[in-house]
Each structure stands twice: as C-alpha cells, then as structure tokens.
Amino acid sequence: MSLRRRTSTALIALAVVAAPALSGCSLVEQTMSQTVQDAVREATGGDVELSEGVPQGFPTDAVPLVDGSIRGATQTQGSTTHWVVLVSGDVSADDAEQRLSDAGFAVDDEVSTAELGSVVNLSSDEYDVTVVAASDSLLYTVTPRG
C-alpha cells in the first residue's frame, strides 16, 4: 500500500472514529462533516462532495454494501474513477467484510481495536476497497485496479 493511501486511510479512520463521539451539537456536526469531506478529498486526491445515496457509477454488482443510510461521492482523475460511500446506522464491519469476501474480495491488510474500530483493505481482480469502521459508521473507498 502506498504512503499516500496509508495516510489517507489514517485520516479517514480518524474522522469516522471521532464523528460519533462528537455528534452532540450542530457546530460540532458541521465540523465533523467537513473533516470527513477533507479526509475523503485526501483519499481521492480531489474535491468531492458527499450526497445522499449511492454515488453515480458505483459498481454495486461487484462491491456489495451493508444496509444503512448512505451518502457517497464520485471523483475522477484522468481516466480513473474513485468512489467513497459512508454508510450509517446499525452497521457492522464484520458484515461488510463478509459481504465483500463472498463477492470474491481477499483481505490484504486489517487493523482493529475494540475502542476505536477497524480498517480493512481488500482487493479483487477489479477493485481495491478500504473499509473504515467505527461504532455506527462504515466508510468505503473504492478504486478500480489496473
């Protein structure tokens, strides 16, 4: 995994882990929303805005998501498209990993702590996926391989 991807994953993990703990007031929610968007921007290398639902062009047949409230974004750099999806609600990192494994993904790297959540990197022949999990949120970043 490249240094940029590791840094991006760490930023995303920090934003997702901190969000539920700080979601008590409107100003804090706005700050955390901006932090998540900044982390997403760092992960994709560009300016993206999360919108309601699965982002346009997301490979839903190849990359199964868990059920929940979904916000997403698409970002294109040259000929490469990146997708970011935030799923909130009664979500489980184990469920996300199982769904991806059932779809043919292999776990490349995984870090988990009981207090903070987990980060798992998976790959298939077609896509690299990072899933960052914390309490009631999962953040997927999806990039085509090749």
N, C-alpha and C positions, 0 to 999 in steps of 0.2 A: 504494500500500500504506500502511495506517495506521501511525502511530508505534508503537502497541501491537503490531501484527503484526511490524514490523521488530525491535522489542525482543525479542519472543517468539522470533522466528527466530534472533536472535543468541544468546539463552540456550540454545536447543535445540542450535544448532550447537556452542557451547562444550561443552556436556555430552556430546554424541555424539563430538566430536573428542577430548576428554580421556579418555573412558572406556577405549578400548583401550590407551592408554599407561599407565594406572594400574591395570590389572586384575590385578596380581600377588598381592594378598593379600585375605583375607576382609574386613577392616575397610575397605580402600580400595574393594572391590567394593560394600559396603553404602553407603558414602559416595557413590559414583558413581551407584548405583541411586537414592538419594534425590535427587541432583542432577538426574538425568533426570526423575524424577517431579515435582520442583519446576518444571523447565522446561516440562514438559507441562501442569502446573497453570497456569502463567503463560500458555501459549499458548491454553488453552481457557477461562481465566477462572474455573476452579473446581477442586474437589478430585477427582482421578481416581486410580485405582489400575490399574497395568498388570497384566493377567492373561494366561495362556497362550492363544495362538490369536488369530484374527481377532475383533475385538470384535463384539458383538451389533448387528445392523442395519447393519453396514458395507456400503457399496454395491459389492460385489465385481464386479458386472457392469459398472459404469461406471468404477471405479477399479482397474485391474489392479495387483497387487503382484508383486514379484520373489519367487522361491522362496527359502526360508530358514527359520530358526527365528523364529516370530512371537509377539510379545506385543502386546497392544493394550488400548485403553480407549475408552469412550464417555462423553461428558459432554453433558448437555442444559441449555441456558439458555433459559428461556421455551419458545418453540416451535422453537428452533434446536438441532440436534444436531451435535456436533463429534466426530470420530474421530481417534485417534492410534494409529499402528501402528509398532512397532520391529521391523525385520527384520534378523537377524544371520546371519552365515555367509559363504559365498563369494558376496557380492552386489556389484553394480556400479551406480553412479549412471547410467552411460550406458544400461544395460539398463532401469533404472527409467524414465528419461526417454523411451526409445524405446517402451516399452510404453504409457506414458501418451499419447505423441504418436499412436501407432497407434489409440488409443481415442478420439481426437478432441480431445485437450488441446493448447493452444498455450502456448509458453513466454512468460511475461510478464517474467521477470527471472531472471538467473543469475549467480552468483558462484562462482569456482572457483580453488583454489590447489593446486598439486601436493603441498605438505606437509600441508595441513590438511583438504582435502576440498572439498565443494561444497554450495551451497544453490541450489535452483532452485524458482521459483514458476511454477505452471502453472494454466490455467483452461480450463473447458469451459462450455457453456451451463448446466450443472447444478452444478458444483463448483469450488472453489478448492483447490489442493493445493500444499503446500510439501514438498519432499523435501530432507532434510539428509543428506549422505553423508560418512562418514569410515571409512577402512580397511575394516573388516569389518561395518559397520552402516549401515542406512538408516532414517531416521525420517520417516514420512509424517504430516502433519497435513492433515485433510480437513474442509472446511466447505461446506455447501450454499450456492449463490449465491441472492441474492434477498432 
